[in-house]
Amino acid sequence: MYVPDLLVAPKTALHGPGFSFPASEAELVVEITSQSNANHDRVAKLHGYATAAVPLYLLIDRRHSDRPTATLYGEPENGLYRVLDAVEFGRELHLPAPFDLTLDTGTFPLG
């Protein structure tokens, strides 16, 4: 069971007590790497969310090769995602439907 930094799900997913529900009901999961969890977010959670068929996984990676990046994964199949977009901080990243919005990664904090 993962606890993401941010999760977007329809209100209907919150049908039971507490804050637990199947990951497959999420529409978007966002993870922000920290020094202690970067590899876990890049590998284990990437695979876990893809296996659960979460449509979109946004990885905000402040420690990626000394160049902070935002990577959007999508189209999960057989436990794997396709990279939909990857940008260095300072560039725009577009989230497709159902969100259809553009993030300005230049506003993301580096630390």
N, C-alpha and C positions, 0 to 999 in steps of 0.2 A: 504494500500500500504506500503510495507516494502522497506527499502533501506539497502541492505546487505553490510557487510564490504568488501566482495569479491564475484563476480558473474562470472561464466563462461557460455557463451552462444555462439551458432554459429553466425557467422557474419550475416547470413540471418535473425536473430531475430531483428536486428537493422534496420528495414525497414521504420520506421516512424520518424518524427521529434523529437528531444530531446532524452532523455535517458529512456523513459518508454516503456515497452513491457510486455506482459503477463508472469508471473512467470513460467508458464508451459513450456515456451520455454528455460528456463535455464537448463543447464546440471549439474551444481554444484553451491551451495550457501554456503558461509562460513560466520559464525558469530563469533566474538571474544567478550567474555563477558567483561563488565566493572562493576565497583561497582554499577553504577546506572541502568544498564540494564540486569543484569545476569538472573533474573527470566523471563523477557520478552523473552530473547533469548532461554531459556530452555523450556518454555511452549507455549507462544502465537506464536512465530515464528516457532517453531517446528511443531505445528499444522497447521499453515498457509501454510508453504511450502509443507507439506504432502498433504494437501487438494488441493493445486495447482499441485500436482503430480511432483514436482521437484525431479528428480531421486536420487540425493545425497545431503545431508545436513551435513556439517562438523561444529561441534560446538567446538571451542577452548575455554575451560572454565578454566580460571586461578584462579577461586574462588570456585571450586568444592570441598567441604568438606576439605579445607586446603590442598588438593592434586591436583595440576593442571592436567587437563585431556584433551584429544582430543577424541571426540566421532563422529564416522561416522554413519549416519543414511541412510537407503536406502529402496528400495522396498515399496514405499508409496501405501497405500490402505485404502480407506474410511477415510481419514484424519489422518492416523496413519503411523508411520515409524517402521521399524524393525532396531534394533541396529546391524550394520554390524561389528563394532569393537569399542573398547574403550580402550585407553591406557593412562597411566600416562606419563607426560612429561619425556623425556629421552628415551622412547621406540619408535620403528618404527610403523607407521600406513600406511597401503597400500590402495591406491585408486584404485578401479577396473576400467575396461574398461568403457568409452573410454580413460581414463587417463593412467591406468596401470603404476602407479609410487608409490614410497614409500617415505613418509615424515619422516624425522628425527626430532621428536618433541623435542629432546634435544637442538635444536638450537632456540626454541621458547623462547622469553623473558618472564620472570615471572612478570614483573611490567608494 
